[in-house]
């Protein structure tokens, strides 16, 4: 019996030590080891259901508690030791949970669940114009304005309506984007989409102008989603350089063109890193960076800040747009000291922290897809504030041994040297994309060897298989080579700095004009990034995007909350832009969309009825399906005859 008790005590010690050591082994500083130890990136089957609640630790506490109960009647000493260890481990868990809950943002994580249970219906046309309870006179004015806009668009672009319809029917990505999901609250979409179709069919481009197939010219504020940083003239030169390489070697993959080495040398010099890996898009490059961080830290959770976008990969996508209940992504409050405390407390879990440096511009609240009108503090002051915050983040990550990843997919939009030069703060891993390829799809990850190595030198069978078919694509490498030579030249840096000064001048002039015209909007800008902020609350602010297009401005699908210049915008182009904004905003105001006494939308009737009807229909379908699966019963007469 004594030996049995000793055996139980040793087992108890082993259980407690293993529970603690698993966490402590993960919390080793990233900067204190050369190669990772045993273990590695865990599969989805081991992914916790919610990163906030640390389910794996909770499972260990439950397991230790059960073992404690099991030993209580057989070996009190063992049970007592287990109880002490379980209590200490539970207290540690509670401490980390409190720190996490103080900093974590749970709402985006629950979106996938809520979207399954909540149904919202669209407004009818009659409800649309009266959504904020205006006087009937205002509602009629709005209806006449939308009818006028619809008629104008049919006259201008009626000849391409059939192609627009075909594209929406067969091009799923475009149909989703054109629905207005990113720019307007869902209840408005049906009325707007029936009246207006903003799909543009382009015929040619020059400098910062687009000409569509009907001959109408637009000033381009879309920036090709960030790809067109340098302007159409320069981008065409980059594309021609890439095509020249492709003409020489064709789609030769595996063997590399000499320009690949030159690209690597230019990138390492520009960003002060040791190694590079090339990828097919910014999203894929983000995936690679996260995989590498998980492989080398042997941790599972990746942390992001609320409201930042890191590509469409569901491993880091927040809220709407991600139907998977992500359990290995921890969403933290942005620019909040409690988030830094959470990073320290959860350092044994967190494989990497993703930061989007361009969000320092401050345009997060500028989106128009909500029913409120939050204050927007975008611009130079916001960047200075973000710089101080980023310094705290860098210090915290260094102390906690968490790799800091810059998602600078919008390469060169913050300047030639990017976020590292603008903020003066170095990341561990840097992700580039978009304009890096000069118009071709590409991505890149830069970092030190300790994080970029795909193999464990001491364990040959342990590898991180992060590769790609088009990593040395000749046409993309040739275009990238032209981009990197340009940005590394005095000419490229001078062009970037001159453009920064033109934007600053336009910013003052445009806002002065808007104020003199008594228009309740202002523009915010820094280099290529800009947005419109609204000084007058209106649930219809999203509609200004359509007025701007009618006046001659092309934007990305997200609307006025996120727009992009290219560096070929001249002083005259900026004057044209001011004129477009003033004309559109003046019409918008005259048409009654900025009603100062508007009331909040009552969403309850738009949710309760449709949600109840949805579940009624599902219940009937389920019952019908079950009934159909049951074997048919024999008729009474046939049963009697059989008897």
C-alpha positions in Angstrom: 0.0 0.0 0.0 2.9 2.4 0.7 4.5 1.7 -2.6 1.0 2.2 -4.3 0.7 5.6 -2.6 4.2 6.6 -3.7 3.4 5.5 -7.2 0.2 7.6 -7.2 2.1 10.6 -5.8 4.7 10.4 -8.5 1.9 10.2 -11.2 0.3 13.2 -9.7 3.5 15.2 -9.8 4.0 14.1 -13.4 0.5 15.3 -14.4 0.9 18.7 -12.8 4.4 19.2 -14.1 3.3 18.2 -17.6 0.4 20.6 -17.6 2.6 23.5 -16.5 5.6 22.6 -18.7 3.5 22.5 -21.8 2.7 26.2 -21.3 6.2 27.1 -20.1 7.9 25.4 -23.0 5.8 27.6 -25.4 6.7 30.8 -23.6 10.4 30.5 -24.2 11.7 33.7 -25.7 11.8 33.7 -29.5 15.1 35.4 -29.4 16.9 32.8 -27.2 16.9 29.7 -29.3 18.4 28.8 -32.7 16.1 25.9 -33.7 12.7 24.8 -32.5 12.4 21.8 -30.3 10.0 18.8 -30.6 6.4 19.3 -31.5 5.3 21.7 -34.2 2.2 23.3 -35.7 -0.9 21.5 -34.7 -3.7 20.5 -37.0 -7.2 21.8 -37.1 -8.4 18.9 -35.0 -6.4 20.3 -32.1 -7.5 23.9 -32.6 -9.4 25.4 -29.6 -12.9 26.4 -30.3 -12.3 29.9 -29.0 -8.9 31.6 -28.5 -10.3 33.9 -25.8 -11.2 31.0 -23.4 -8.1 28.9 -23.8 -10.0 25.6 -24.1 -6.9 23.4 -23.9 -6.0 24.8 -20.5 -9.5 24.4 -19.4 -9.4 20.7 -20.4 -6.3 20.2 -18.4 -7.9 21.7 -15.3 -10.9 19.4 -15.8 -8.6 16.4 -16.2 -6.6 17.2 -13.1 -9.8 17.6 -11.1 -11.2 14.3 -12.2 -7.9 12.6 -11.3 -7.9 14.3 -8.0 -11.4 13.0 -7.3 -10.4 9.5 -8.4 -7.5 9.4 -6.0 -9.3 11.0 -3.1 -10.5 7.7 -1.6 -7.5 5.7 -2.4 -4.6 7.9 -1.7 -5.3 11.1 0.3 -1.7 12.4 -0.1 -1.8 12.2 -3.8 -5.3 13.7 -3.9 -4.1 16.6 -1.8 -1.1 17.3 -3.9 -3.2 17.2 -7.1 -5.8 19.5 -5.5 -3.0 22.0 -4.7 -1.6 21.8 -8.2 -5.0 22.1 -9.8 -5.8 25.1 -7.7 -2.5 26.8 -8.6 -3.0 26.0 -12.3 -6.6 27.2 -12.2 -5.6 30.5 -10.5 -3.0 31.0 -13.3 -5.7 30.3 -15.9 -8.1 32.7 -14.3 -5.4 35.4 -14.3 -4.8 35.0 -18.0 -8.5 34.8 -18.7 -9.2 38.1 -16.9 -6.4 39.8 -18.8 -7.7 38.4 -22.1 -11.3 39.4 -21.5 -10.2 42.9 -20.7 -8.5 43.2 -24.1 -10.3 40.8 -26.4 -13.1 41.7 -28.9 -15.5 38.9 -28.9 -18.2 40.3 -31.2 -16.4 39.6 -34.6 -15.7 36.0 -33.4 -19.4 35.4 -32.8 -20.5 36.9 -36.1 -20.5 33.5 -37.8 -22.9 32.1 -35.2 -25.2 35.1 -35.2 -25.4 35.2 -39.0 -26.9 31.7 -38.8 -29.7 32.7 -36.4 -30.5 36.3 -37.3 -32.3 37.2 -40.6 -32.7 40.8 -41.7 -35.0 41.8 -44.6 -34.4 44.6 -47.1 -36.4 47.8 -47.0 -39.1 48.3 -49.5 -38.8 51.3 -51.8 -41.4 53.2 -49.8 -39.6 52.4 -46.5 -36.2 53.3 -48.0 -36.8 57.0 -48.5 -38.5 57.3 -45.0 -36.1 55.2 -43.0 -35.0 58.0 -40.8 -38.5 59.4 -40.4 -38.2 62.6 -42.4 -41.1 64.9 -43.4 -43.0 63.6 -46.4 -41.6 66.5 -48.5 -38.1 65.3 -47.9 -39.0 61.7 -48.7 -40.5 62.7 -52.0 -37.5 64.8 -52.9 -35.2 61.8 -52.2 -37.4 59.6 -54.4 -37.3 62.0 -57.2 -33.5 62.3 -56.9 -33.0 58.5 -57.1 -35.3 58.3 -60.1 -33.3 61.1 -61.8 -30.0 59.4 -61.0 -31.3 56.1 -62.3 -32.6 57.7 -65.5 -29.2 59.5 -66.0 -27.3 56.2 -65.6 -29.5 54.4 -68.1 -28.9 57.1 -70.6 -25.1 57.1 -70.0 -24.5 53.3 -69.6 -27.6 51.6 -71.0 -25.6 50.2 -73.8 -23.5 48.1 -71.4 -26.4 47.0 -69.2 -26.6 43.6 -70.8 -22.9 42.9 -70.1 -23.2 44.2 -66.5 -26.1 41.8 -66.0 -24.2 38.9 -67.5 -21.1 39.5 -65.4 -23.2 39.7 -62.2 -24.9 36.4 -63.1 -21.7 34.4 -63.9 -18.9 36.2 -62.0 -19.5 35.4 -58.4 -16.8 37.6 -57.0 -18.1 40.7 -58.9 -21.7 40.0 -57.9 -20.7 40.0 -54.2 -18.7 43.2 -54.5 -21.3 45.0 -56.6 -24.0 44.2 -54.0 -22.7 47.0 -51.9 -21.9 44.8 -48.9 -18.8 46.8 -48.1 -20.2 50.3 -48.5 -23.8 50.2 -47.2 -25.9 48.6 -44.5 -27.6 45.5 -45.8 -31.2 46.8 -45.5 -30.6 49.4 -48.3 -29.1 47.1 -50.9 -32.1 45.9 -52.7 -33.5 49.3 -53.6 -30.1 50.7 -54.6 -29.0 47.6 -56.7 -32.3 47.7 -58.6 -31.8 51.3 -59.5 -28.0 51.7 -60.0 -25.3 49.5 -61.3 -21.7 50.8 -60.7 -19.9 48.1 -62.7 -17.5 49.8 -65.0 -16.2 48.4 -68.3 -12.9 50.0 -69.1 -11.5 50.7 -72.5 -8.3 52.5 -71.8 -6.3 54.3 -69.0 -3.8 57.1 -68.9 -2.0 58.7 -65.9 -4.9 58.8 -63.3 -7.8 58.7 -65.7 -10.1 55.8 -66.9 -12.1 55.8 -70.1 -15.0 53.3 -70.2 -16.4 51.6 -73.2 -19.1 54.2 -73.6 -16.5 57.0 -73.8 -17.1 58.5 -70.4 -13.9 59.6 -68.5 -13.4 59.1 -64.7 -10.8 60.2 -62.3 -9.5 57.1 -60.6 -9.6 57.0 -56.8 -9.7 53.2 -56.6 -5.9 52.7 -57.0 -6.7 49.3 -58.4 -7.1 48.1 -54.8 -3.7 49.4 -54.0 -1.9 47.8 -57.0 -1.7 51.1 -58.9 0.6 53.1 -56.6 2.7 54.8 -59.3 0.1 55.7 -61.9 -0.9 54.0 -65.2 2.0 55.4 -67.2 4.6 53.9 -64.9 2.7 50.7 -64.3 2.5 50.1 -68.0 6.3 50.5 -68.1 6.7 47.9 -65.4 4.3 45.5 -67.1 6.3 45.9 -70.4 9.5 45.1 -68.5 7.9 41.9 -67.1 6.6 40.9 -70.6 10.1 41.4 -72.0 11.5 38.7 -69.5 8.5 36.5 -70.3 9.2 36.8 -74.1 12.7 35.5 -73.5 12.0 32.5 -71.2 8.2 32.0 -71.4 6.5 30.3 -68.4 9.7 28.7 -67.2 9.2 27.8 -63.5 11.8 26.0 -61.5 14.9 27.5 -63.2 15.2 31.1 -62.3 15.9 34.2 -64.4 18.9 36.3 -63.1 16.5 39.1 -62.2 15.3 37.1 -59.2 18.6 37.5 -57.5 18.6 41.2 -58.2 15.1 41.5 -56.8 16.2 39.7 -53.6 19.2 42.0 -53.2 17.1 45.1 -53.7 14.5 44.0 -51.2 17.0 43.0 -48.5 18.8 46.3 -48.9 15.6 48.4 -48.9 14.0 46.7 -45.8 17.1 45.5 -43.9 16.2 41.8 -43.8 18.1 38.5 -44.3 15.8 36.3 -46.5 12.9 36.5 -48.9 10.1 34.2 -50.0 7.9 35.0 -53.0 4.2 34.2 -53.2 1.3 34.6 -55.6 -0.7 37.2 -53.6 -0.7 39.3 -50.5 -3.2 36.9 -48.8 -0.9 33.9 -49.6 2.1 35.8 -48.2 0.1 36.5 -44.9 -0.6 32.7 -44.7 3.1 32.0 -45.2 4.2 34.4 -42.5 1.7 33.0 -40.0 2.7 29.4 -40.8 6.4 30.2 -40.3 5.7 31.9 -37.0 3.7 29.0 -35.8 6.4 26.5 -36.9 9.2 28.3 -35.2 7.5 29.3 -32.0 5.4 26.0 -31.7 2.4 28.1 -30.6 -1.0 28.1 -32.2 -2.8 31.5 -31.7 -2.2 34.5 -33.9 -3.3 37.9 -32.5 -4.7 40.7 -34.6 -6.2 44.1 -33.8 -9.8 44.9 -34.2 -10.8 46.3 -37.5 -7.7 45.4 -39.5 -7.9 43.5 -42.7 -5.3 40.9 -43.6 -6.7 39.3 -46.7 -9.5 36.9 -47.2 -7.9 33.9 -45.5 -10.4 32.7 -42.9 -7.6 32.1 -40.4 -7.3 35.9 -39.8 -10.6 37.3 -41.2 -12.6 39.2 -38.7 -16.4 39.1 -38.4 -18.6 39.4 -41.5 -17.1 37.5 -44.4 -15.8 34.6 -42.3 -18.3 31.9 -41.7 -15.9 29.7 -39.8 -15.8 30.0 -36.0 -12.1 30.8 -35.8 -10.6 29.4 -32.7 -6.9 30.2 -33.2 -7.2 33.9 -33.9 -7.3 36.4 -30.9 -8.8 39.8 -31.8 -7.6 42.5 -29.5 -8.7 46.1 -28.9 -6.7 48.5 -31.1 -4.5 51.1 -29.4 -5.4 49.9 -25.9 -2.9 49.2 -23.1 -5.0 46.3 -21.9 -4.1 44.6 -25.2 -0.4 44.8 -24.4 -1.1 43.3 -21.0 -3.0 40.4 -22.7 -0.1 39.8 -25.0 2.3 39.5 -22.1 -0.1 37.2 -20.2 -0.8 35.0 -23.2 2.8 34.9 -24.5 2.9 31.1 -24.1 0.0 30.8 -26.6 0.6 33.5 -29.2 2.6 32.6 -32.2 2.6 36.0 -33.8 1.0 39.5 -33.7 -0.2 40.8 -37.1 -0.2 44.6 -37.5 -1.5 46.6 -40.5 0.7 49.7 -40.5 -1.5 51.6 -43.0 -4.3 51.5 -40.5 -2.3 54.2 -38.6 -3.8 56.6 -41.1 -6.9 56.4 -39.1 -9.6 55.6 -41.7 -11.1 52.7 -39.8 -14.2 54.7 -38.8 -14.7 56.2 -42.2 -16.7 53.3 -43.6 -20.3 54.0 -44.6 -21.7 50.5 -44.1 -23.1 51.2 -40.6 -26.1 53.2 -39.5 -24.1 55.6 -37.3 -21.6 58.3 -38.3 -18.6 57.9 -36.1 -15.9 60.5 -35.7 -13.0 60.2 -38.1 -9.5 61.4 -37.0 -7.5 60.4 -40.1 -4.3 62.1 -41.2 -0.9 63.1 -39.9 -2.0 63.4 -36.3 -3.4 59.9 -36.4 -0.1 58.6 -37.8 1.9 60.3 -35.0 -0.4 58.8 -32.4 -0.1 55.3 -34.1 3.7 55.6 -34.1 3.8 55.9 -30.3 1.4 53.0 -30.0 3.5 50.9 -32.4 6.6 51.5 -30.3 4.8 50.1 -27.2 3.7 47.1 -29.3 7.3 46.5 -30.5 8.6 46.6 -26.9 5.9 44.2 -25.7 6.5 41.7 -28.5 10.2 41.8 -27.8 9.8 41.2 -24.0 7.1 38.5 -24.6 9.0 36.7 -27.4 6.2 37.2 -29.8 7.1 37.7 -33.5 5.8 41.0 -34.8 4.5 40.8 -38.4 3.9 43.9 -40.5 1.1 43.3 -43.1 2.4 45.9 -45.6 0.7 44.3 -48.5 0.1 47.9 -49.7 3.7 48.2 -50.5 5.1 51.8 -51.0 1.8 53.5 -50.2 3.4 54.8 -46.9 6.5 55.9 -48.8 9.4 54.2 -50.5 10.8 52.8 -47.3 7.3 51.7 -46.1 6.2 51.5 -42.5 9.7 50.8 -41.2 10.9 54.2 -42.5 7.8 56.1 -41.6 7.5 54.9 -38.0 11.2 54.0 -37.5 10.2 50.6 -36.0 11.3 47.2 -37.3 9.1 44.1 -37.5 10.3 40.6 -37.3 8.5 39.6 -40.5 7.4 41.9 -43.3 4.7 41.0 -45.8 4.6 42.9 -49.2 2.3 42.7 -52.1 0.1 44.6 -54.6 2.2 47.3 -56.2 5.4 45.3 -55.6 4.5 43.3 -58.7 4.0 46.4 -60.9 0.6 45.2 -62.0 1.2 41.4 -61.7 -0.2 39.3 -58.8 2.6 38.7 -56.3 3.4 38.7 -52.6 6.6 38.5 -50.6 7.7 37.7 -47.0 10.9 39.1 -45.6 12.5 38.2 -42.4 15.5 36.7 -40.5 16.7 33.2 -41.1 15.5 32.1 -37.6 11.9 32.6 -38.8 12.3 32.0 -42.5 13.9 28.5 -42.4 11.5 25.8 -43.6 13.3 22.9 -41.9 14.4 21.9 -38.4 18.1 21.3 -38.8 18.2 18.8 -35.9 15.1 16.9 -37.0 15.2 16.3 -40.8 11.6 14.9 -40.8 10.2 18.1 -39.3 9.5 20.6 -42.1 7.1 23.5 -42.8 6.0 22.9 -46.4 5.4 26.5 -47.5 6.1 26.8 -51.2 4.3 28.0 -54.4 4.2 27.1 -58.1 4.6 30.8 -59.2 7.2 31.9 -56.7 9.7 32.7 -59.5 7.2 33.5 -62.2 9.3 35.3 -64.9 6.7 37.8 -66.0 6.1 38.9 -62.3 9.8 38.8 -61.5 10.6 41.0 -64.5 7.9 43.6 -63.6 9.0 43.5 -59.9 12.6 44.1 -61.0 11.5 47.3 -62.8 9.5 48.5 -59.7 12.4 47.9 -57.3 14.9 49.6 -59.5 12.6 52.6 -59.8 11.9 52.9 -56.0 15.5 52.5 -55.2 16.5 55.3 -57.6 16.7 59.0 -56.7 14.1 59.6 -59.3 11.6 57.3 -57.5 12.1 58.8 -54.1 11.9 62.3 -55.5 8.6 61.5 -57.2 7.2 60.0 -54.0 8.2 63.0 -51.9 6.8 65.5 -54.5 3.6 63.7 -54.6 3.3 63.8 -50.8 3.7 67.6 -51.0 1.0 67.9 -53.7 -1.4 65.9 -51.5 -0.8 68.1 -48.5 -1.5 71.2 -50.6 -4.7 69.7 -52.1 -5.9 68.7 -48.6 -5.8 72.3 -47.4 -7.3 73.7 -50.5 -10.1 71.2 -50.8 -11.2 71.4 -47.2 -11.2 75.2 -47.4 -13.5 75.0 -50.5 -15.8 72.5 -48.8 -16.1 74.8 -45.8 -16.8 77.9 -47.9 -19.6 76.0 -49.7 -21.1 75.0 -46.4 -20.9 71.3 -47.2 -20.8 68.9 -44.1 -17.9 66.8 -45.3 -14.1 67.0 -45.2 -11.3 65.1 -46.9 -8.5 63.3 -45.0 -5.3 62.3 -46.7 -1.7 61.2 -46.4 0.3 60.3 -49.4 -1.8 57.9 -51.5 -4.4 57.1 -48.8 -7.5 59.3 -48.4 -11.1 59.2 -47.3 -14.1 61.4 -46.8 -15.3 62.2 -43.2 -18.9 63.3 -42.6 -19.7 66.1 -40.2 -23.5 65.6 -40.6 -25.0 62.3 -39.5 -27.1 60.5 -42.0 -27.9 56.8 -42.6 -27.6 57.6 -46.3 -24.0 58.8 -46.4 -23.2 55.6 -48.4 -25.1 57.1 -51.3 -22.5 59.9 -51.8 -20.4 57.2 -53.5 -23.0 57.0 -56.3 -23.2 60.8 -56.7 -19.4 60.9 -57.0 -19.4 58.3 -59.7 -22.1 60.2 -61.5 -19.9 63.3 -61.3 -16.9 61.4 -62.7 -15.0 59.6 -59.9 -14.2 55.9 -59.7 -13.8 54.3 -56.3 -13.2 50.8 -54.9 -16.3 49.0 -53.7 -15.8 50.0 -50.1 -16.9 53.5 -51.1 -15.8 56.9 -49.6 -14.2 55.3 -46.5 -11.1 54.1 -48.3 -9.8 55.6 -51.5 -6.4 55.6 -53.1 -4.5 58.1 -55.2 -1.7 57.1 -57.6 1.5 59.2 -57.8 0.6 60.6 -61.3 -2.1 62.9 -59.8 -1.0 66.3 -60.9 -2.1 69.7 -59.4 -4.6 70.0 -62.2 -6.0 66.5 -61.5 -6.4 67.5 -57.8 -8.4 70.6 -58.9 -10.6 68.4 -61.0 -11.1 66.1 -58.0 -12.1 69.0 -55.8 -14.6 70.1 -58.4 -16.1 66.6 -58.6 -16.5 66.4 -54.8 -18.1 69.8 -54.5 -20.6 69.1 -57.4 -21.5 65.7 -56.0 -21.9 66.9 -52.4 -23.9 69.9 -53.4 -26.4 67.7 -55.3 -26.5 65.3 -52.4 -27.4 68.0 -50.0 -30.0 69.6 -52.2 -31.7 66.2 -52.6 -32.4 65.9 -48.9 -30.1 63.0 -47.9 -28.5 65.1 -45.1 -31.6 65.6 -43.0 -30.4 67.0 -39.7 -33.3 65.7 -37.6 -33.3 62.1 -38.8 -34.2 59.5 -36.3 -32.5 56.1 -35.8 -33.7 53.2 -37.8 -36.0 50.8 -35.9 -34.3 47.5 -36.8 -36.5 45.2 -34.6 -39.4 44.8 -37.2 -36.8 44.1 -39.8 -35.3 41.2 -37.8 -38.1 39.5 -35.7 -40.5 38.7 -38.5 -38.0 37.5 -41.0 -36.1 35.4 -38.4 -39.3 33.8 -37.2 -40.4 33.0 -40.8 -37.0 31.6 -41.6 -37.0 29.1 -38.7 -40.6 28.2 -39.4 -39.7 27.3 -43.0 -36.6 25.4 -41.9 -38.7 23.4 -39.4 -41.2 22.5 -42.1 -38.4 21.4 -44.4 -36.8 19.3 -41.7 -40.2 17.6 -40.8 -40.9 17.0 -44.5 -37.4 15.5 -44.9 -37.9 13.2 -41.9 -41.3 12.1 -43.1 -39.9 11.2 -46.5 -37.2 9.1 -45.0 -39.6 6.9 -43.1 -40.7 3.7 -44.8 -44.2 3.9 -46.3 -46.9 2.2 -44.3 -49.2 -0.4 -46.0 -52.8 0.5 -46.6 -55.3 -1.1 -44.1 -57.0 -3.3 -46.8 -53.6 -4.5 -48.1 -52.6 -5.3 -44.5 -55.8 -7.3 -43.9 -55.3 -9.3 -47.1 -51.7 -10.1 -46.2 -52.9 -11.3 -42.7 
